[in-house]
Amino acid sequence: LSKVNNPPIGIYRLSKYMTNKEDKIAVIVGKVTDDVRMMDDKVPKLTVCALGFTETARSRIVAAGGECITFDQLALRAPTGSNTVLIR
């Protein structure tokens, strides 16, 4: 895919889209990046599936009690795509 079709998404926007959906898995076809505008204690506990993560984004999600998974792990966990939210 080109960069136009899979732009990166920041943690702040990801957490904004996932409000009241914390029990679901966020699926992003792109890279998840860190957002310095968001304080460490404001990162919610999320399960995120993406093509890639920056090191700081991955560490902040895991530190908040969340989980970073790959598409292979998502296929094993939710083969029909139930309880997932596709974020573009």
N, C-alpha and C positions, 0 to 999 in steps of 0.2 A: 504494500500500500504506500501511496505517496504521503508526504507530510500534511497535505491538505486534508486527506481522509482520516488521519489519526493524530489530531493535534493533542498535545499534552494537557492534562488537567491538574490543577493544584488541589492541595488538601482542603483548602477553605471552600472552594466550589463543590468539591466532592461531599464534604460534610453538610453543606447547604442543601444539596439535592437529596441527601439521605436522611433528613430529619423525619422522625416518626417511622423510619424504615430500618431501624438498627438490627432487626432480626433477619433481614434479607442480605443477600450477597450483591455487592456492587460490581458490575461488569463493565470494564472500560477497554475499548479497542484502541489502545495508545499507552502513553507513559504517564505515571503518576509522579508529580513533582512536589517539592516542599514549598510551603508558603510562609514566609517570614512574618507576614502580618498576623498570623494566628499564634496565640500563646500555646505553650505546651499543654497546659491543663485544659484547654478548650477542644483538643482533638478527641472526638468521640470514639467509642469502641466499635470498629467496623471490620467486616470481612470484605476484602477487596480482591478482585481478580482483574489483572491487567497484563498487557504485553511486557511492561517493564516498570521498575520503580527506581527513583534516585535513592542513593544510600540514606540520605537524611529523611526522606519521606517514609521509607520502609522502617527505619528505626523509630520514628515518631508514631506510626500506626501500631507497631508491635509494643512500644512503651505504654500506649494507651489501653493495651489489652486486646487489640485487634489482631487481624491475621492477613497476611499477604499471600495469595495463592496464584498458581498459573492456570492456564486454560485446560491443561491436562488434568490437574487436580479438580477443577470445576466439573469436567466431564464425568469424573468418577463420583463426585459428591452429589451433583444434580444433573443426571443425564437428560432429563426432560426440560431443564431450565426453570423448574419451579423454585419459588422463593428467590428469584434473581431480579435485579433491576438493571437494565441496559442503559448506560449513560453515554451519550455521544458528545 
